[in-house]
Amino acid sequence: AGGGAGGGAGGGDAGGAGGADGPTVSGKLDQKKMVKMLRQQYARGAGGDGEKGKNPEAYKFWTTQPVPRLDEEVERHGPIDDPKTPADVRQEPYPLPGGFEWSTIDTTDAEQLTEVYDLLTNNYVEDDDSMFRFDYSREFLAWALRPPEYFPDWHVGVRQISNKKLRGFISGIPALTHAHDHKVMMCEINFLCVHKKLRSKRLAPVLIKEVTRRVNLKDIWQAVYTAGVVLPKPVSSCRYYHRSLNPKKLIDVEFSRLAPTQTVPRLVRLYKLPAKPLLPGLRPMEAKDVPQACALLKTYLSRFKLWIEFDEAEFAHWLLPREGVVNSFVVEDPDTHLITDMGSFYHLPSTIMRHPRHKLLRAAYSFYNVVSKHSFADLMKDMLIMAASLGFDVFNALNLQENQSVLEELKFGPGDGNLQYYLYNWACPSVKPEEMGIVLL
């Protein structure tokens, strides 16, 4: 039960993948502190409190859950647990350690949403030297937590009884998931967070069990989640890649390092992008585009072995542009007025701590991108151009879907470590990155 793509802000190649004209760089946009921070985020998201191998209790917890064993070669398809009904599910919440109580968080209430924001901002993840801290905005959280048909009681909080302060949180949203040839309503788990001073209380496993209980009461028995640590057992392992948009700033804030043979002016030239998009007819997505673009995305995603199906209301929620949250674009054929291509990225900045000039590292994350007329490389280059024009400093993408085919050409560099995808209570053969269609926030 873990964080989604929020983890990919670190790692990457400060020199780019520019071939013979690119610098030879030993470092990888490598801000070691950021990489460690990302691993900590993923570990916490998976029910642990630290890096791989540092928390045997978290691993022990997952061995009690309906997930495949690490040494198991899964060939079957279907649930791992015996079939149950909501009547079989525990009706009362799980007991918490003394001094704490359950609290269902009303994310439509600005005050409660701010409580979640504050908990995540101060505790979700931070590098050891307090140089960077992820900053999920309130607008981003409202978007991530409230898709159409969401269940309010899947926003699970833990409060300290003495002062009513929010000390833990986990969320779930429904997601109609295709796993190979099976279509299953699942719960997408995210934002598992426990206050950093309370990690010894082992609140994470009970948060996971409680949200599972609430999901089961809705007659939903499977879940999808991601983590940066290897737990029993990943269904897929993807890697983040990073494309510098503002190399001078990334070096200034020590997010990336300059190779000994490199200079800042040369790096700036290497990563320079055109001022305007190259594809004719590219424009921001509008509400009128939803039916065509939704159908385009569904047809595209059906090529993959794991993907989430969006109806038009869900598509509109996730893909229509929201200022400071998500940018989406379509290419409209000037003659037929058909939507032939679409691209998108979402926003996940990090606060830069203790820097005299720079306060925010602006990261764009590749979301859903589809072509039927133009080349995928040209579409993705336009996404880089649009992100750069909007003031982003770095563009992150996983090597899933078709992304791997264009990463080197577009001067992305590999990050450090992998993002593991997991299915809860569903067994199926493993999926290669290029067969993965799911992008989690």
Buried (B, 14 or more C-beta within 10 A) or exposed (E): BBBBBBBBBBBBBBBBBBEEEBBEBEBBBBBBBBBBBBBBBBBBBBBBBBBBEEBEEBBEBBEEBBBBEEEEEBEEEEBBEEEEEEEEBEEEBBEBEEEBEBBBBBBEEEEBBBBBBEBBBEBBBBBEBEBBBBBBBBBBBBBBBBBBEBBEBBBBBBBBEEEEEBBBBBBBBBBBBBBEEEEBEBBBBBBBBBBEEBBEBBBBBBBBBBBBBBBBBBEBBBBBBBBBBBBBBBBBBBBBBBBBBBBBBBBBBBBBBBBEEBEEEBBEEBBEBEEEBEBEBBEEBEEEBBEBBBEBBBEBBEEBBBBBBBEBEBBBBBBBEBEEBBBBBBBBBEEEEEBBBBBBBBBBBBBBBEBEEBEBBBBBBBBBBBBBBBEBBBBBBBBBBBBBBEEBBBBBBBBBBBBBBBBBEBBBBBBBBBBBBBBBBBBBEBBBBBBBBBBBB
